[in-house]
Amino acid sequence: MNNERHILSAFDRDLETVQALVVKMGGMVESAIHDAATALETRDGEFAEEIRRRDKAIDALEHQINEEAARLIALRAPRATDLRMVLSVIKISHILERVGDYAKNIAKRSHVLSEMPAIDGAGMALKRMSATVEAMMKDALDSYIQRDAALAGDVRQRDLEVDQMYNALFREFLTHMMEDPRNITACMHLHFIAKNIERMGDHATGIAEQVIYLATGELPEEPRPKGESVPRMEEG
């Protein structure tokens, strides 16, 4: 019995260590989302390049989390409930890595856009959309730390707002392109940035759904709320 308690406490310590890495990674990703939007709005190409370079640290942290989680499974042989927690760490770190990639892609396009004529209001509108997603990500990570299924459910509902913002921006960019063909290249870049932000919202919702699964043992049965579908410009 004492030995089992010792093993369990060792597992808990190891799990806390790897979860702390997930929280650290989440903070880095939140900063990347915020900074990418700032670089876009301020048209700061040098700052955009810095954000792109920082993505390597996010990738390295995901690799470290995966290694620690694999070691935890191999050494501690967790029971079903505990294994679910370890697997959630792997899934969430992968989601965060993908969000970091989207922030890097936004920074890459922001650097290009900084050398083009500005599209009125685009930077501010995209920053508002990004701030919504950043708040979703923060709450999704807080819900994970607290195992708060209600907060996770709230994050899941807010994805609809992001979809609606994306749809409005899509139509706005299309209008700019039709009004003046010289806007086409810039608006294509801006559209793909908006799409990256919309996907970030999907990923924040994915973390929320992992939290609901951890807290209740079941994934949500109802489909997540989605905005009306608009035509997509495909990236070449």
C-alpha positions in Angstrom: 0.0 0.0 0.0 2.8 2.4 1.0 4.6 1.5 -2.2 1.5 2.2 -4.3 1.2 5.6 -2.7 4.9 6.3 -3.4 4.4 5.3 -7.1 1.3 7.5 -7.4 3.0 10.5 -5.9 5.9 10.0 -8.2 3.5 9.9 -11.1 1.8 13.0 -9.9 5.1 14.9 -9.6 6.1 13.9 -13.1 2.7 14.8 -14.5 2.9 18.2 -12.8 6.3 18.8 -14.4 5.1 18.0 -17.9 1.9 20.0 -17.4 4.0 23.0 -16.3 5.8 22.7 -19.7 2.4 22.8 -21.4 1.5 25.9 -19.5 4.8 27.5 -20.5 4.3 26.6 -24.1 0.8 28.0 -23.9 2.1 31.4 -22.7 4.6 31.4 -25.6 1.9 30.8 -28.1 -0.4 33.4 -26.6 2.5 35.9 -27.0 3.0 34.8 -30.6 -0.7 35.4 -31.4 -0.6 38.8 -29.8 2.7 39.9 -31.4 1.9 38.6 -34.9 -1.3 40.8 -34.8 0.7 43.8 -33.6 3.4 43.3 -36.3 0.6 43.3 -38.9 -1.2 46.3 -37.6 2.0 48.4 -37.1 3.5 47.1 -40.4 6.7 46.3 -38.6 8.7 43.9 -40.8 11.6 43.5 -38.4 9.2 42.5 -35.5 7.5 40.0 -37.8 10.9 38.4 -38.5 11.6 38.1 -34.8 8.3 36.3 -34.3 9.2 33.9 -37.0 12.5 33.1 -35.3 10.8 32.6 -32.0 8.7 29.7 -33.4 11.7 27.4 -33.1 11.5 27.6 -29.3 7.8 26.6 -29.4 8.7 23.6 -31.7 11.5 22.6 -29.3 9.2 22.7 -26.3 6.7 20.4 -28.0 9.5 17.9 -28.6 10.5 18.1 -25.0 6.9 17.6 -23.8 6.5 14.5 -26.1 9.7 13.0 -24.7 8.7 13.6 -21.1 5.2 12.2 -21.7 6.6 9.1 -23.4 9.0 8.6 -20.5 6.2 9.0 -18.0 4.1 6.3 -19.8 7.1 3.9 -19.9 8.3 4.4 -16.3 5.0 4.8 -14.5 2.6 2.6 -16.5 -0.3 4.9 -15.7 -3.8 3.5 -15.1 -6.6 4.4 -17.6 -7.6 7.7 -16.1 -4.0 8.8 -15.6 -3.1 7.7 -19.1 -5.9 9.9 -20.4 -4.3 12.9 -18.7 -0.8 12.1 -20.2 -2.3 11.6 -23.7 -4.1 15.0 -23.3 -0.7 16.6 -22.7 0.6 15.2 -26.0 -2.6 16.3 -27.9 -2.6 19.8 -26.4 1.1 20.4 -27.0 0.5 19.4 -30.7 -2.4 21.8 -30.9 -0.2 24.6 -29.5 2.5 23.9 -31.9 0.1 24.2 -34.8 -1.1 27.6 -33.4 2.5 28.7 -33.2 2.9 27.8 -36.9 -0.1 29.9 -37.8 1.3 32.8 -35.9 4.6 32.3 -37.8 2.7 32.3 -41.1 0.9 35.5 -40.1 4.3 37.1 -39.3 5.7 35.9 -42.7 2.8 37.5 -44.6 3.0 40.7 -42.4 6.6 41.2 -43.5 5.5 41.0 -47.1 2.5 43.3 -46.5 4.7 45.9 -44.8 6.2 46.7 -48.2 2.8 47.0 -50.0 0.2 49.9 -49.9 -2.1 49.5 -46.8 -5.7 48.4 -47.0 -7.7 50.8 -44.9 -8.9 49.3 -41.6 -7.6 45.7 -42.3 -4.8 45.7 -39.7 -7.2 46.9 -36.9 -10.0 44.5 -37.9 -7.6 41.5 -38.0 -6.1 42.6 -34.6 -9.6 42.6 -33.1 -10.2 39.1 -34.5 -6.8 38.0 -33.2 -7.5 39.4 -29.7 -10.7 37.4 -29.6 -8.8 34.2 -30.4 -6.0 35.1 -27.9 -8.7 35.4 -25.2 -10.2 32.1 -26.2 -6.7 30.5 -26.0 -6.0 31.9 -22.6 -9.4 30.7 -21.3 -8.9 27.3 -22.9 -5.5 26.9 -21.1 -7.0 28.2 -17.8 -9.8 25.7 -18.1 -7.2 22.9 -18.6 -5.2 24.0 -15.5 -8.4 24.2 -13.4 -10.2 21.2 -15.1 -13.1 23.6 -15.6 -15.6 22.1 -18.0 -17.9 25.1 -17.8 -15.2 27.5 -18.9 -14.1 25.1 -21.7 -17.7 25.0 -22.9 -17.8 28.8 -23.0 -14.7 28.8 -25.1 -16.3 26.3 -27.5 -19.4 28.6 -27.9 -17.2 31.6 -28.7 -15.8 30.0 -31.8 -18.9 31.1 -33.6 -18.0 34.8 -33.1 -14.6 34.1 -34.7 -16.3 32.5 -37.7 -18.6 35.4 -38.1 -15.6 37.9 -38.0 -13.8 35.8 -40.6 -16.9 35.8 -42.9 -17.3 39.6 -42.6 -13.6 40.1 -43.4 -13.7 37.7 -46.4 -16.5 39.8 -47.9 -14.7 43.1 -47.2 -11.5 41.9 -48.8 -13.5 40.7 -51.8 -15.0 44.2 -52.2 -11.6 45.8 -52.1 -10.4 43.5 -54.8 -13.4 44.1 -57.1 -13.1 47.9 -56.6 -9.4 48.1 -57.5 -7.4 45.2 -59.0 -4.3 46.7 -57.5 -5.6 45.6 -54.1 -5.7 41.9 -55.1 -2.3 40.8 -54.0 -2.5 42.5 -50.6 -6.1 41.3 -50.0 -5.1 37.7 -50.8 -2.4 37.9 -48.1 -4.9 39.5 -45.7 -7.4 36.8 -46.4 -5.0 34.0 -45.6 -4.0 35.8 -42.4 -7.7 35.9 -41.5 -8.0 32.2 -42.3 -5.0 31.4 -40.1 -6.6 33.3 -37.2 -9.9 31.5 -37.8 -8.0 28.2 -37.6 -6.4 29.3 -34.3 -9.9 29.7 -33.0 -10.7 26.1 -34.1 -7.6 24.9 -32.2 -8.5 26.8 -29.0 -11.8 25.0 -29.2 -9.9 21.7 -29.7 -8.1 22.3 -26.4 -11.5 23.1 -24.7 -12.9 19.9 -26.0 -9.9 18.0 -24.5 -10.7 19.6 -21.2 -14.3 18.6 -21.3 -13.2 15.1 -22.0 -10.8 15.1 -19.1 -13.3 16.6 -16.7 -16.4 14.5 -17.7 -14.9 11.4 -19.5 -16.9 12.2 -22.6 -16.5 14.5 -25.6 -19.3 17.0 -26.3 -22.1 15.2 -28.3 -23.4 18.3 -30.1 -21.4 19.7 -33.0 -19.5 22.9 -32.2 -21.4 26.1 -33.4 -20.1 27.3 -36.7 -20.8 30.5 -38.7 -22.4 30.5 -42.2 -20.1 29.1 -44.9 -18.6 31.6 -47.3 -16.6 30.7 -50.5 -12.9 30.0 -49.8 -10.0 31.4 -51.8 -7.5 28.6 -52.0 -3.9 29.2 -51.2 -1.5 28.4 -54.0 
